[in-house]
């Protein structure tokens, strides 16, 4: 028997027990004849005391031990004289009678501590050592808990877990596909799924009216921070549903997860905000509603008064930062620098302070009368002591810059606590998005999303104005899930493909299997997918999804531990009839 208890298990009630522990050597401290060894496993740390002079110590010597050695300790639990209240086993220690080295270890390249000295790249290279550290281990424990609760909830609600294939057909779904060459079928390729979208729809045609799967998805996208080429979705689909049926089920799931995993109760229904409201009030389709500070369109009051920047702007918008009128020159310069960063993209910042006496003083006083400025303050609902921040320029660019500025102010004012959660549904997205470069429409969600029923008539007259029957679940400014009611009518699906610039032949070639299936009684259906990694990191209070993935890729899409991607043997290439072009 390797162990009678784990390293996180022993308590004061175990004093006097003979025990066997197995684990890794965390730390060794020699205090003249007495040596203290901390033994660690997944469950915790237990202190072992070795009295070198004790006639009870029959075997083993502490001299041969090193950090991260795997040891087995036979001993008796005793009460500690100086207790450690910080760990659950801190009231006891194990008086060693026998120490068995099960395996040695090289000195690890970084310390296995909560605050390690190991840099990112090194930790990824030795991920199996990194995973021994509490923060990373706890992240995976949290991920497991969330997955179990998802299964419990959906199973309880009649959902069936069905696996769909990974080797599928390349279809233009949005991102670029990862492809896999076929050896058997010369010159042909599989693609890895960007999501199980079409399969889950086919499951609806098959009559499996409630489906879910916790599933890997693959997207060969350009590298961006906090993106992984493979990631996990909680993928779901339902038949005989309208939008609100789907929202209710998955609002229920979200509330269940908050309750079970975070101990938080959300009694109120989640806010449902139309896309246009989200864009005009917060400049984003994923607004962070942990705080207010909505945008106010000031065009009507500030234009036409001779201030060129505002007069020539397509949009002038402001936010009101409560209690910030006392900001120093330096703080305001910082904010100006912030908005001018290329990632934010504004050309400058105009601000106005509302004094304690209610008088508004701004950087553009010479263009505006005191009454004009009062009108601005009134529109902004600004009170004495508040600071008004104004950006102007092209509509799209300014909304996005103001969004960044609002988030920055939210952070500066401490309004974005990781312990506060503000979920909402964003609904009524546009169905299609025009792309100037490609000179065609793209589906904002995906080509299977149904238009809002009232908007179908616009298909021929004004496709750009159609709203989608689509929805996103947004929490704290992060898109956690997205889905839609699907087109289930073959004709409508064909019209959609046409609007997206596919000829009938192309549509048939790419999506014939789906259009065919729709000939055989497709039920009305809709669904959603949650970004599981992101949900975990949100619940864990982290910014990055990486620590919630056991073996993630780095920001260059590499697995530095197994060294992948890597070249393959010439024979493998031969078998696939593939020649690698020399790099240009
Ligand atoms: N397949 C979609 C996605 O990955 C989600 C959905 O519409 O259910 O975004």
Boltz pocket constraint, residues with backbone or C-beta under 6 A from the ligand:
constraints:
  - pocket:
      binder: B
      contacts: [[A, 194], [A, 195], [A, 196], [A, 197], [A, 236], [A, 445], [A, 482], [A, 483], [A, 484], [A, 527], [A, 528], [A, 529]]
      max_distance: 6.0
